[in-house]
Amino acid sequence: MPPLLVLPFPAIDPVIVEFGPFALRWYALAYIVGIILAWRYMRALVLNHRLWGSIGRPSLVQLDDFVLWGTLGIIIGGRLGYVLFYNPAYYLANPMEAFAIWTGGMSFHGGFAGTVVAMLLFAWRRDLSVWTMFDLAGCAAPIGLFFGRIANFINSELWGRPSDVPWAVVFPNAGPDPRHPSQLYEAALEGIVLFLVLRLLSHRFKLLKKPGFLAGAFACGYGITRSISELFRVPDAHIGYLGGFFTMGILLSLPMILGGLAAMIWASSRNSAATAG
């Protein structure tokens, strides 16, 4: 039975403006806005002295310097993750295409790994607590995730499975079937909900005073929200379902959930022992 209501896909051009060979796309703008707002939020956290107690934190100048490191980690890691996890055979046959990031194809899990490497190197070079850097980045990351998922929706990519829910959308490049707007589900869960949870943990429970806890909460929270979203999203056509049920997104999220839980337990026990001592 067809749905009673189907939402038309908004006719939004993926290209905002063109100047000769240069084109500004919504996807690129989402990365720019997400990184800038995440950086500003990290600065606000550092300036809020009541959240930290005696815990050391980076200076504003050091945070400003980290923006370039983090941006490179996101872009290089995100692209490399997509090439290795989602379409290795194609890029093995067409190696130069791996550098064409403007054609699309970025992996959050790869970007996450790239950012972790960037933070490790930056903390080592500047003699900072890497766990505090992880915490700050974890609190701010949902901002970028929100804008990235909105850009996925505008690009009509990563759409959901066929559905008869009243808010189903007919995507222009996904056939005639109404589908879950899974990109918006991810924007809500990975972006808004996860941001509010981490905001509560950092401001209400002052968990920046336990270095590593909020980083673990982000990793675990992202893994859970991404896995939920994957239940409504069509897996990549060249990969399909793994084991008859799992998608690549779920499999890559499982280590994040387990690692996040381990980090939260470790941070709680470590800081509790330090307090007792």
KAJO-V177718 format. One line per field, one symbol per residue. phi: phi as a letter, one per 30 degrees, with the letter a starting at -180 (. if undefined). psi: psi as a letter, one per 40 degrees, with the letter a starting at -180 (. if undefined). burial: 1 if it has 24 or more other C-alpha atoms within 12 Angstrom, else 0. A space follows every 10 residues. Layout:
BEGIN
phi=???
psi=???
burial=???
END
This chain:
BEGIN
phi=.dddbbdddd dcdecdabbi ddbccedddd dddddddddd dddddddddd dcicddbddd ddddddeded dddddddddd ddddccaddd dddbdddddd dddjjbcddd dddddddddd dddddchcdd dddedddddc eedddedddd dedddhbhdd deacddcdbc ddcbidddbd dddddddddd cddddddddd ddcdchdddc ejdddddded ddeddddddd dccddeedci dciibdcddd dddedddddd dddddddddd ddddddd
psi=hiidhhhihh ghhdhdihgb ehhhiddddd dddddddddd ddddddegde edbehiiiid dddddddddd dddddddddd ddddddfddd dddgddddeg eeeigihddd dddddddddd dddddefihd dddddddddd dddddddddd ddddefifia iiieideihh idffaehiih gddddddddd cddddddddd ddddefeeeg hddddddddd dddddddddd eeihihdeda hheediiddd dddddddddd dddddddddd dddddd.
burial=0000000010 0001000000 0000111111 1101111111 1110110000 1100001100 0110011011 1111111111 1110111000 0000000100 0001111111 1111111111 0110000111 1111111111 1111111111 1111111111 1110000111 1000001111 1111111111 1111111110 1100011111 1111111111 1111111111 1111110000 0000001111 1111111011 1011001100 0000000
END
